[in-house]
Amino acid sequence: MGGKAKSSRSRRDSKPANKTGAKKPARSHRPNKRAIGSGLKESSARWLRRQASDPFVRAAKAQGYRSRSAFKLSEIDDRFKIFARGRAVVDLGAAPGGWSQVAAERVAANTVKGGSVLAVDLSPLDPIPGVTVVCMDVESDAVVDNIRRMAPGGVDAVISDMAPPATGHRETDHVRTVALADAALALALGVLKPGGAFVAKVTQGGSGKELLVALQRRFGAVRHFKPKASRKESPETYVVAIGLKPPN
Ligand SMILES: C[S@@+](CC[C@H](N)C(=O)[O-])C[C@H]1O[C@@H](n2cnc3c(N)ncnc32)[C@H](O)[C@@H]1O
């Protein structure tokens, strides 16, 4: 291996890069602020620079997670213990799959006596061992029946990281995020077993009050939690509800 790398490097070094005979400069593997930004809209360039220096992005890559969001769910579970071996989980807004990977690990979905994870998203996901993928709109009428058919005994946790496409208009994004959390709760109440847990992405402030009241009525405990992996400047936070009460 060492020999090969050496020989390709020496070939490159010995080759003039242009007709003047000047050699190409050695390539740097460090992210180059200007190179990343060149030719891109400033907002995209800023996003790329932030990704390149984000420790959670680097950790996700190193540990094989598909998104840095995986660490948000790990923190939520470390704190609230919603997963255990053998549990059944529905992951809403699952693509590209970081949360499903964490859930699958923690319920041991890929083992004989392990649990199960059903990943639902508008977009398709690449396969994850132990995870069943359903490509559907969570706001569609058919989704609850579909999940009931696939998990007739009910599920132990419904988790939602659903987010609408960002408009850049804070209030619009907020209203849409809360609407998705409402849809996630409606679904959860149709498929969760008594004692089950619910997690959803919401945004800080404003019109999430109805959701909170509904959660407090139906669950034993309700908390807001902003994981360290959630960027400080992001308005997102998570609502975690534990212990679904049996219907009256
Ligand atoms: C922030 S991403 C989720 C990241 C994911 N938790 C992970 O760890 O990889 C939000 C996802 O919500 C999905 N989504 C938004 N609205 C949806 C809807 N109505 N039904 C299903 N999925 C939806 C989007 O397609 C997107 O993939």
The ligand as an SDF file (V2000), in Angstrom:
LIG
                    3D

 27 29  0  0  0  0  0  0  0  0999 V2000
  -34.4590   17.1850    9.6610 C   0  0  0  0  0  0  0  0  0  0  0  0
  -34.9380   15.9400    8.5170 S   0  0  0  0  0  0  0  0  0  0  0  0
  -34.9030   14.5100    9.5480 C   0  0  0  0  0  0  0  0  0  0  0  0
  -33.5220   14.0110    9.8650 C   0  0  0  0  0  0  0  0  0  0  0  0
  -33.5480   12.6240   10.4780 C   0  0  0  0  0  0  0  0  0  0  0  0
  -34.1420   12.6320   11.7970 N   0  0  0  0  0  0  0  0  0  0  0  0
  -32.1620   12.0390   10.5820 C   0  0  0  0  0  0  0  0  0  0  0  0
  -31.6490   11.8900   11.6920 O   0  0  0  0  0  0  0  0  0  0  0  0
  -31.5950   11.6810    9.5500 O   0  0  0  0  0  0  0  0  0  0  0  0
  -36.6490   16.2460    8.3500 C   0  0  0  0  0  0  0  0  0  0  0  0
  -37.3860   15.2550    7.4830 C   0  0  0  0  0  0  0  0  0  0  0  0
  -38.7960   15.4750    7.6350 O   0  0  0  0  0  0  0  0  0  0  0  0
  -39.3930   14.9960    6.4460 C   0  0  0  0  0  0  0  0  0  0  0  0
  -40.7890   15.4570    6.3620 N   0  0  0  0  0  0  0  0  0  0  0  0
  -41.2350   16.7440    6.3240 C   0  0  0  0  0  0  0  0  0  0  0  0
  -42.5720   16.7630    6.2080 N   0  0  0  0  0  0  0  0  0  0  0  0
  -42.9950   15.4660    6.1650 C   0  0  0  0  0  0  0  0  0  0  0  0
  -44.2600   14.8390    6.0430 C   0  0  0  0  0  0  0  0  0  0  0  0
  -45.3920   15.5580    5.9280 N   0  0  0  0  0  0  0  0  0  0  0  0
  -44.3180   13.4920    6.0150 N   0  0  0  0  0  0  0  0  0  0  0  0
  -43.1900   12.7540    6.1190 C   0  0  0  0  0  0  0  0  0  0  0  0
  -41.9470   13.2870    6.2430 N   0  0  0  0  0  0  0  0  0  0  0  0
  -41.8420   14.6330    6.2630 C   0  0  0  0  0  0  0  0  0  0  0  0
  -38.4940   15.5670    5.3630 C   0  0  0  0  0  0  0  0  0  0  0  0
  -38.6710   14.8650    4.1570 O   0  0  0  0  0  0  0  0  0  0  0  0
  -37.0990   15.3920    5.9890 C   0  0  0  0  0  0  0  0  0  0  0  0
  -36.4890   14.2030    5.5210 O   0  0  0  0  0  0  0  0  0  0  0  0
  1  2  1  0
  2  3  1  0
  2 10  1  0
  3  4  1  0
  4  5  1  0
  5  6  1  0
  5  7  1  0
  7  8  2  0
  7  9  1  0
 10 11  1  0
 11 12  1  0
 11 26  1  0
 12 13  1  0
 13 14  1  0
 13 24  1  0
 14 15  1  0
 14 23  1  0
 15 16  2  0
 16 17  1  0
 17 18  1  0
 17 23  2  0
 18 19  1  0
 18 20  2  0
 20 21  1  0
 21 22  2  0
 22 23  1  0
 24 25  1  0
 24 26  1  0
 26 27  1  0
M  CHG  2   2   1   9  -1
M  END
$$$$
